Amino acid sequence: MPYLIIHDAKGFMDFMKTVFHATVQLLIPRDEHKVMHGELRINDAVIMFADATEQFKERSAGMFIYVHNVDKIYSDALANDATNLMQPSRQEYGYTAGFEDRFGNQWWIVEAEVQT
């Protein structure tokens, strides 16, 4: 599971809840404005995150994640200050898109196939 060290961890948490419908699994505040440690759940994936400090510098990531609705997540991300990396399109590995959030993380989303 990724561990992101970012500026504005609370803003990141809000972005994740809005765009991915992530749920907060754990949140340990450093103070009223900063996050010491947080965990967000998206389906079966967990993403850990915290605010950057002098000791722990900012560290963003590129992530590949299966989602149920590429178009909706991509649209919601762009509406929440993300920038386009790749518009939704059909590739040999599935229906996919890419964007970068305002925290410097790149997201590659692929529509999960429904198992019957």
N, C-alpha and C positions, 0 to 999 in steps of 0.2 A: 504494500500500500504506500502511496506517495506521502511525503511529509513536506509541506510547503511552508517556507518562512517568507512572510510578505509584510508589506506596509498596509495598514488598514485591514486587519484581520476581520473586524466586525463588518466592514463593507464587503469583504470577500464572502463572508457567511451569508449576508443578505443576497448577494448576487447568486450564490449557489442555491439558496432556497427559492428564489424567484425563477431562475432559468431551468434548473434541474429538478426542482421540487425536492431538494435534499432535506433530510431531517437531521437535527442535531442529536448526536449520540452522546457527546460529552463536551462540556465547556468549562474550562478552568480559567478564570480571569486573573490577569496580573494586577490590574487595578480597574477602576470603573471604565477606562477607555481602551485598555489593551487586553489581548488574549495571550495567556501563557501556553495553553494547549487546548486545541479543539479537535473534535472528530465529527465529520459529516458523513452520512450514509446516503448513497444513491443506489437504489435496488440492492444488490449484494456487495457493491464496492464501498470501501471506507477511505476517506481522504482526511489525513491529519494536517493541521495547520496551526500557525502561531504568528504573532507579531515579531518582526525583526528587532534585534537589540544590538548593542555594541558587540556582545559576545557572539551572537548568532546572526550573521548577515543575511540579507534578502537572498532567497533561493527559489526561483520559479521552476516550472517544469512543462514538459509536453506530455499530454495524456491522451490515450486512446480508450474510448469508453462506448459500450453498447447502450443504446437508448431505445425507447419505444416509438419516438416520433421525432425524427431528424428535423423536419421542416419547422415544427413548433419550437424546439430547443434552439435551433439556429436563429430563428426570427426573434425569440425572446432575448437571446444573447446580444444580438445587434441592437435591440431596443434598450439594452442596459449597458451601453458604451463599449461593447466588444467590437473588434474590427474583423472584417472578412479575411480569411485565408483561402477558402475554397467554397464556392456556392454549392448547395446541395446538388448532387449528381449521382448517377448510377455508375458504379465502377465494377470491375470483375469480382471484387470482394464484398460488394453490397452497396446499398444506398447510403451516401456519406456526405459530410460537410466538415469544414474546419473554421475555427475562429480563434482570436486571441483576446483574452479578457483584459481589463484595464490594470490588472495586477501583474501582467507579463506572462501568464500561463497560456500555452497553446492547447486547444482542445480539438481532437479529431473524433467526431461522433459518427457511429455507424448504427443503422437501424437493426435492432435485434430481430431475428426471424422468430415468428411465433411457432412454437412447437405444438403439433396436434397429436 
